[in-house]
Amino acid sequence: MQPRKSADDRSRLQKNVLDRRSWTTREELRIAIVTWIERTYHRRRRQDRLGRLTPIEYEIIMTAPATQAA
C-alpha cells in the first residue's frame, strides 16, 4: 500500500470510528474497527483477484447470470 493511501485510510478510520465515541473496553474498539473495515473499506476497494472490481461490483456481475438462469 502506498504511504499516502495508508494515511488517508487511517484518517478515515479515525474520523468514522475512533472519534465517534469513547470505548469501554479494547474488545469493543476492536470489534468496531473490524466492522468498519469489513463494511466500508473492503467493499469499496478494488481487488486484483476480482479483475480490479470492487467486491460489490463482482457480486452483481456474478449473481446476474445465476438469477437469469433460474
N, CA, C and O atoms as CSV, one atom per row, in Angstrom:
chain,resi,resn,atom,element,x,y,z
A,1,MET,N,N,0.850,-1.182,0.000
A,1,MET,CA,C,0.000,0.000,0.000
A,1,MET,C,C,0.890,1.237,0.000
A,1,MET,O,O,1.929,1.264,0.659
A,2,GLN,N,N,0.488,2.226,-0.718
A,2,GLN,CA,C,1.268,3.445,-0.815
A,2,GLN,C,C,1.110,4.255,0.466
A,2,GLN,O,O,0.045,4.224,1.082
A,3,PRO,N,N,2.151,4.981,0.878
A,3,PRO,CA,C,2.087,5.733,2.133
A,3,PRO,C,C,0.930,6.725,2.188
A,3,PRO,O,O,0.285,6.851,3.229
A,4,ARG,N,N,0.655,7.429,1.101
A,4,ARG,CA,C,-0.424,8.423,1.110
A,4,ARG,C,C,-1.775,7.753,1.288
A,4,ARG,O,O,-2.609,8.222,2.063
A,5,LYS,N,N,-1.989,6.665,0.578
A,5,LYS,CA,C,-3.238,5.922,0.680
A,5,LYS,C,C,-3.430,5.415,2.103
A,5,LYS,O,O,-4.532,5.477,2.649
A,6,SER,N,N,-2.367,4.920,2.691
A,6,SER,CA,C,-2.418,4.402,4.051
A,6,SER,C,C,-2.795,5.511,5.040
A,6,SER,O,O,-3.596,5.290,5.949
A,7,ALA,N,N,-2.226,6.680,4.863
A,7,ALA,CA,C,-2.540,7.815,5.734
A,7,ALA,C,C,-4.003,8.225,5.573
A,7,ALA,O,O,-4.667,8.543,6.559
A,8,ASP,N,N,-4.504,8.219,4.351
A,8,ASP,CA,C,-5.916,8.551,4.107
A,8,ASP,C,C,-6.834,7.560,4.804
A,8,ASP,O,O,-7.829,7.953,5.414
A,9,ASP,N,N,-6.505,6.282,4.715
A,9,ASP,CA,C,-7.318,5.245,5.354
A,9,ASP,C,C,-7.312,5.403,6.871
A,9,ASP,O,O,-8.347,5.261,7.521
A,10,ARG,N,N,-6.147,5.694,7.425
A,10,ARG,CA,C,-6.075,5.891,8.879
A,10,ARG,C,C,-6.895,7.096,9.307
A,10,ARG,O,O,-7.544,7.061,10.352
A,11,SER,N,N,-6.874,8.163,8.513
A,11,SER,CA,C,-7.656,9.341,8.903
A,11,SER,C,C,-9.153,9.064,8.795
A,11,SER,O,O,-9.932,9.564,9.607
A,12,ARG,N,N,-9.565,8.271,7.799
A,12,ARG,CA,C,-10.981,7.886,7.700
A,12,ARG,C,C,-11.397,7.034,8.890
A,12,ARG,O,O,-12.473,7.231,9.454
A,13,LEU,N,N,-10.552,6.096,9.268
A,13,LEU,CA,C,-10.828,5.259,10.434
A,13,LEU,C,C,-10.929,6.130,11.685
A,13,LEU,O,O,-11.830,5.951,12.505
A,14,GLN,N,N,-10.012,7.056,11.820
A,14,GLN,CA,C,-10.022,7.961,12.977
A,14,GLN,C,C,-11.330,8.737,13.031
A,14,GLN,O,O,-11.975,8.803,14.078
A,15,LYS,N,N,-11.720,9.321,11.909
A,15,LYS,CA,C,-12.923,10.157,11.848
A,15,LYS,C,C,-14.203,9.344,12.027
A,15,LYS,O,O,-15.114,9.771,12.737
A,16,ASN,N,N,-14.279,8.168,11.385
A,16,ASN,CA,C,-15.522,7.418,11.352
A,16,ASN,C,C,-15.710,6.415,12.480
A,16,ASN,O,O,-16.828,5.952,12.711
A,17,VAL,N,N,-14.658,6.076,13.173
A,17,VAL,CA,C,-14.783,5.101,14.258
A,17,VAL,C,C,-14.248,5.660,15.571
A,17,VAL,O,O,-14.978,5.763,16.556
A,18,LEU,N,N,-12.981,6.015,15.575
A,18,LEU,CA,C,-12.336,6.355,16.831
A,18,LEU,C,C,-12.856,7.642,17.464
A,18,LEU,O,O,-12.955,7.732,18.688
A,19,ASP,N,N,-13.187,8.634,16.649
A,19,ASP,CA,C,-13.637,9.920,17.190
A,19,ASP,C,C,-15.135,9.973,17.479
A,19,ASP,O,O,-15.616,10.971,18.016
A,20,ARG,N,N,-15.868,8.947,17.143
A,20,ARG,CA,C,-17.330,8.971,17.298
A,20,ARG,C,C,-17.790,8.797,18.735
A,20,ARG,O,O,-18.827,9.336,19.122
A,21,ARG,N,N,-17.044,8.061,19.522
A,21,ARG,CA,C,-17.441,7.815,20.909
A,21,ARG,C,C,-16.244,7.309,21.691
A,21,ARG,O,O,-15.189,7.037,21.118
A,22,SER,N,N,-16.409,7.182,23.004
A,22,SER,CA,C,-15.349,6.559,23.799
A,22,SER,C,C,-15.700,5.084,23.987
A,22,SER,O,O,-16.870,4.703,24.025
A,23,TRP,N,N,-14.688,4.293,24.098
A,23,TRP,CA,C,-14.851,2.847,24.151
A,23,TRP,C,C,-14.562,2.350,25.556
A,23,TRP,O,O,-13.557,2.719,26.164
A,24,THR,N,N,-15.448,1.514,26.063
A,24,THR,CA,C,-15.307,0.990,27.415
A,24,THR,C,C,-14.186,-0.031,27.496
A,24,THR,O,O,-13.397,-0.029,28.440
A,25,THR,N,N,-14.124,-0.895,26.509
A,25,THR,CA,C,-13.091,-1.939,26.516
A,25,THR,C,C,-12.347,-1.955,25.189
A,25,THR,O,O,-12.826,-1.440,24.179
A,26,ARG,N,N,-11.172,-2.555,25.216
A,26,ARG,CA,C,-10.408,-2.723,23.980
A,26,ARG,C,C,-11.148,-3.638,23.016
A,26,ARG,O,O,-11.058,-3.464,21.800
A,27,GLU,N,N,-11.876,-4.606,23.549
A,27,GLU,CA,C,-12.625,-5.540,22.714
A,27,GLU,C,C,-13.730,-4.809,21.925
A,27,GLU,O,O,-13.926,-5.088,20.743
A,28,GLU,N,N,-14.438,-3.890,22.562
A,28,GLU,CA,C,-15.450,-3.088,21.853
A,28,GLU,C,C,-14.809,-2.295,20.718
A,28,GLU,O,O,-15.339,-2.239,19.609
A,29,LEU,N,N,-13.673,-1.692,21.006
A,29,LEU,CA,C,-12.961,-0.914,19.998
A,29,LEU,C,C,-12.499,-1.811,18.856
A,29,LEU,O,O,-12.631,-1.447,17.687
A,30,ARG,N,N,-11.961,-2.976,19.187
A,30,ARG,CA,C,-11.505,-3.920,18.161
A,30,ARG,C,C,-12.648,-4.325,17.246
A,30,ARG,O,O,-12.490,-4.351,16.026
A,31,ILE,N,N,-13.789,-4.638,17.825
A,31,ILE,CA,C,-14.960,-5.037,17.032
A,31,ILE,C,C,-15.422,-3.882,16.140
A,31,ILE,O,O,-15.774,-4.101,14.981
A,32,ALA,N,N,-15.421,-2.671,16.664
A,32,ALA,CA,C,-15.829,-1.505,15.872
A,32,ALA,C,C,-14.886,-1.287,14.690
A,32,ALA,O,O,-15.333,-0.972,13.587
A,33,ILE,N,N,-13.599,-1.453,14.917
A,33,ILE,CA,C,-12.613,-1.268,13.841
A,33,ILE,C,C,-12.783,-2.347,12.780
A,33,ILE,O,O,-12.826,-2.040,11.588
A,34,VAL,N,N,-12.880,-3.599,13.194
A,34,VAL,CA,C,-13.047,-4.703,12.241
A,34,VAL,C,C,-14.329,-4.526,11.454
A,34,VAL,O,O,-14.339,-4.725,10.239
A,35,THR,N,N,-15.409,-4.156,12.120
A,35,THR,CA,C,-16.694,-3.940,11.443
A,35,THR,C,C,-16.580,-2.831,10.409
A,35,THR,O,O,-17.078,-2.978,9.292
A,36,TRP,N,N,-15.936,-1.729,10.759
A,36,TRP,CA,C,-15.765,-0.628,9.812
A,36,TRP,C,C,-14.959,-1.072,8.600
A,36,TRP,O,O,-15.315,-0.767,7.462
A,37,ILE,N,N,-13.870,-1.796,8.852
A,37,ILE,CA,C,-13.038,-2.266,7.744
A,37,ILE,C,C,-13.840,-3.174,6.825
A,37,ILE,O,O,-13.798,-3.012,5.605
A,38,GLU,N,N,-14.563,-4.117,7.391
A,38,GLU,CA,C,-15.321,-5.072,6.580
A,38,GLU,C,C,-16.477,-4.413,5.835
A,38,GLU,O,O,-16.713,-4.727,4.668
A,39,ARG,N,N,-17.192,-3.516,6.478
A,39,ARG,CA,C,-18.367,-2.884,5.856
A,39,ARG,C,C,-18.010,-1.773,4.888
A,39,ARG,O,O,-18.658,-1.615,3.854
A,40,THR,N,N,-17.002,-1.017,5.211
A,40,THR,CA,C,-16.701,0.177,4.432
A,40,THR,C,C,-15.527,-0.013,3.495
A,40,THR,O,O,-15.659,0.115,2.278
A,41,TYR,N,N,-14.398,-0.315,4.062
A,41,TYR,CA,C,-13.171,-0.314,3.274
A,41,TYR,C,C,-13.119,-1.464,2.270
A,41,TYR,O,O,-12.913,-1.223,1.081
A,42,HIS,N,N,-13.299,-2.693,2.714
A,42,HIS,CA,C,-13.152,-3.841,1.824
A,42,HIS,C,C,-14.210,-3.879,0.733
A,42,HIS,O,O,-13.948,-4.401,-0.351
A,43,ARG,N,N,-15.362,-3.357,0.980
A,43,ARG,CA,C,-16.425,-3.382,-0.033
A,43,ARG,C,C,-16.182,-2.398,-1.164
A,43,ARG,O,O,-16.675,-2.595,-2.274
A,44,ARG,N,N,-15.423,-1.336,-0.893
A,44,ARG,CA,C,-15.164,-0.317,-1.920
A,44,ARG,C,C,-13.834,-0.502,-2.622
A,44,ARG,O,O,-13.650,-0.008,-3.735
A,45,ARG,N,N,-12.897,-1.211,-1.988
A,45,ARG,CA,C,-11.542,-1.327,-2.525
A,45,ARG,C,C,-11.509,-2.287,-3.708
A,45,ARG,O,O,-12.055,-3.389,-3.644
A,46,ARG,N,N,-10.876,-1.865,-4.767
A,46,ARG,CA,C,-10.744,-2.717,-5.954
A,46,ARG,C,C,-9.763,-3.837,-5.654
A,46,ARG,O,O,-8.691,-3.601,-5.096
A,47,GLN,N,N,-10.130,-5.048,-6.022
A,47,GLN,CA,C,-9.345,-6.233,-5.720
A,47,GLN,C,C,-8.689,-6.767,-6.995
A,47,GLN,O,O,-9.372,-6.963,-8.001
A,48,ASP,N,N,-7.400,-7.001,-6.967
A,48,ASP,CA,C,-6.705,-7.577,-8.120
A,48,ASP,C,C,-7.288,-8.936,-8.484
A,48,ASP,O,O,-7.488,-9.236,-9.661
A,49,ARG,N,N,-7.558,-9.749,-7.482
A,49,ARG,CA,C,-8.048,-11.107,-7.759
A,49,ARG,C,C,-9.468,-11.121,-8.321
A,49,ARG,O,O,-9.925,-12.156,-8.806
A,50,LEU,N,N,-10.165,-10.002,-8.264
A,50,LEU,CA,C,-11.515,-9.895,-8.839
A,50,LEU,C,C,-11.501,-9.103,-10.139
A,50,LEU,O,O,-12.535,-8.586,-10.562
A,51,GLY,N,N,-10.348,-9.005,-10.769
A,51,GLY,CA,C,-10.254,-8.277,-12.029
A,51,GLY,C,C,-10.387,-6.775,-11.861
A,51,GLY,O,O,-10.944,-6.098,-12.725
A,52,ARG,N,N,-9.873,-6.246,-10.740
A,52,ARG,CA,C,-9.907,-4.809,-10.417
A,52,ARG,C,C,-11.320,-4.298,-10.182
A,52,ARG,O,O,-11.574,-3.102,-10.322
A,53,LEU,N,N,-12.243,-5.185,-9.826
A,53,LEU,CA,C,-13.594,-4.790,-9.444
A,53,LEU,C,C,-13.668,-4.693,-7.925
A,53,LEU,O,O,-12.871,-5.306,-7.215
A,54,THR,N,N,-14.626,-3.922,-7.438
A,54,THR,CA,C,-14.889,-3.945,-6.006
A,54,THR,C,C,-15.659,-5.229,-5.720
A,54,THR,O,O,-16.259,-5.794,-6.634
A,55,PRO,N,N,-15.659,-5.702,-4.483
A,55,PRO,CA,C,-16.436,-6.899,-4.176
A,55,PRO,C,C,-17.917,-6.757,-4.526
A,55,PRO,O,O,-18.546,-7.727,-4.950
A,56,ILE,N,N,-18.472,-5.575,-4.355
A,56,ILE,CA,C,-19.885,-5.356,-4.685
A,56,ILE,C,C,-20.107,-5.473,-6.190
A,56,ILE,O,O,-21.062,-6.113,-6.629
A,57,GLU,N,N,-19.226,-4.854,-6.983
A,57,GLU,CA,C,-19.349,-4.959,-8.444
A,57,GLU,C,C,-19.242,-6.415,-8.892
A,57,GLU,O,O,-19.996,-6.869,-9.752
A,58,TYR,N,N,-18.297,-7.135,-8.299
A,58,TYR,CA,C,-18.097,-8.539,-8.654
A,58,TYR,C,C,-19.347,-9.361,-8.311
A,58,TYR,O,O,-19.790,-10.188,-9.108
A,59,GLU,N,N,-19.894,-9.133,-7.153
A,59,GLU,CA,C,-21.100,-9.852,-6.715
A,59,GLU,C,C,-22.263,-9.603,-7.668
A,59,GLU,O,O,-22.995,-10.531,-8.009
A,60,ILE,N,N,-22.434,-8.366,-8.096
A,60,ILE,CA,C,-23.515,-8.030,-9.037
A,60,ILE,C,C,-23.325,-8.780,-10.352
A,60,ILE,O,O,-24.276,-9.345,-10.892
A,61,ILE,N,N,-22.107,-8.782,-10.860
A,61,ILE,CA,C,-21.831,-9.468,-12.129
A,61,ILE,C,C,-22.056,-10.969,-11.994
A,61,ILE,O,O,-22.623,-11.595,-12.889
A,62,MET,N,N,-21.617,-11.545,-10.887
A,62,MET,CA,C,-21.692,-12.996,-10.730
A,62,MET,C,C,-23.104,-13.477,-10.401
A,62,MET,O,O,-23.452,-14.608,-10.742
A,63,THR,N,N,-23.916,-12.663,-9.758
A,63,THR,CA,C,-25.276,-13.118,-9.427
A,63,THR,C,C,-26.261,-12.855,-10.548
A,63,THR,O,O,-27.304,-13.508,-10.602
A,64,ALA,N,N,-25.974,-11.930,-11.442
A,64,ALA,CA,C,-26.898,-11.654,-12.547
A,64,ALA,C,C,-27.112,-12.883,-13.440
A,64,ALA,O,O,-28.264,-13.204,-13.730
A,65,PRO,N,N,-26.058,-13.589,-13.892
A,65,PRO,CA,C,-26.290,-14.774,-14.722
A,65,PRO,C,C,-27.031,-15.885,-13.963
A,65,PRO,O,O,-27.856,-16.588,-14.547
A,66,ALA,N,N,-26.747,-16.044,-12.689
A,66,ALA,CA,C,-27.425,-17.077,-11.892
A,66,ALA,C,C,-28.907,-16.756,-11.753
A,66,ALA,O,O,-29.745,-17.656,-11.799
A,67,THR,N,N,-29.230,-15.489,-11.584
A,67,THR,CA,C,-30.630,-15.081,-11.454
A,67,THR,C,C,-31.367,-15.295,-12.777
A,67,THR,O,O,-32.515,-15.740,-12.781
A,68,GLN,N,N,-30.722,-14.986,-13.886
A,68,GLN,CA,C,-31.341,-15.160,-15.188
A,68,GLN,C,C,-31.548,-16.635,-15.524
A,68,GLN,O,O,-32.515,-16.989,-16.199
A,69,ALA,N,N,-30.634,-17.502,-15.050
A,69,ALA,CA,C,-30.746,-18.930,-15.340
A,69,ALA,C,C,-31.866,-19.596,-14.542
A,69,ALA,O,O,-32.411,-20.617,-14.961
A,70,ALA,N,N,-32.201,-19.021,-13.405
A,70,ALA,CA,C,-33.217,-19.627,-12.538
A,70,ALA,C,C,-34.592,-19.351,-12.968
A,70,ALA,O,O,-35.541,-19.801,-12.326
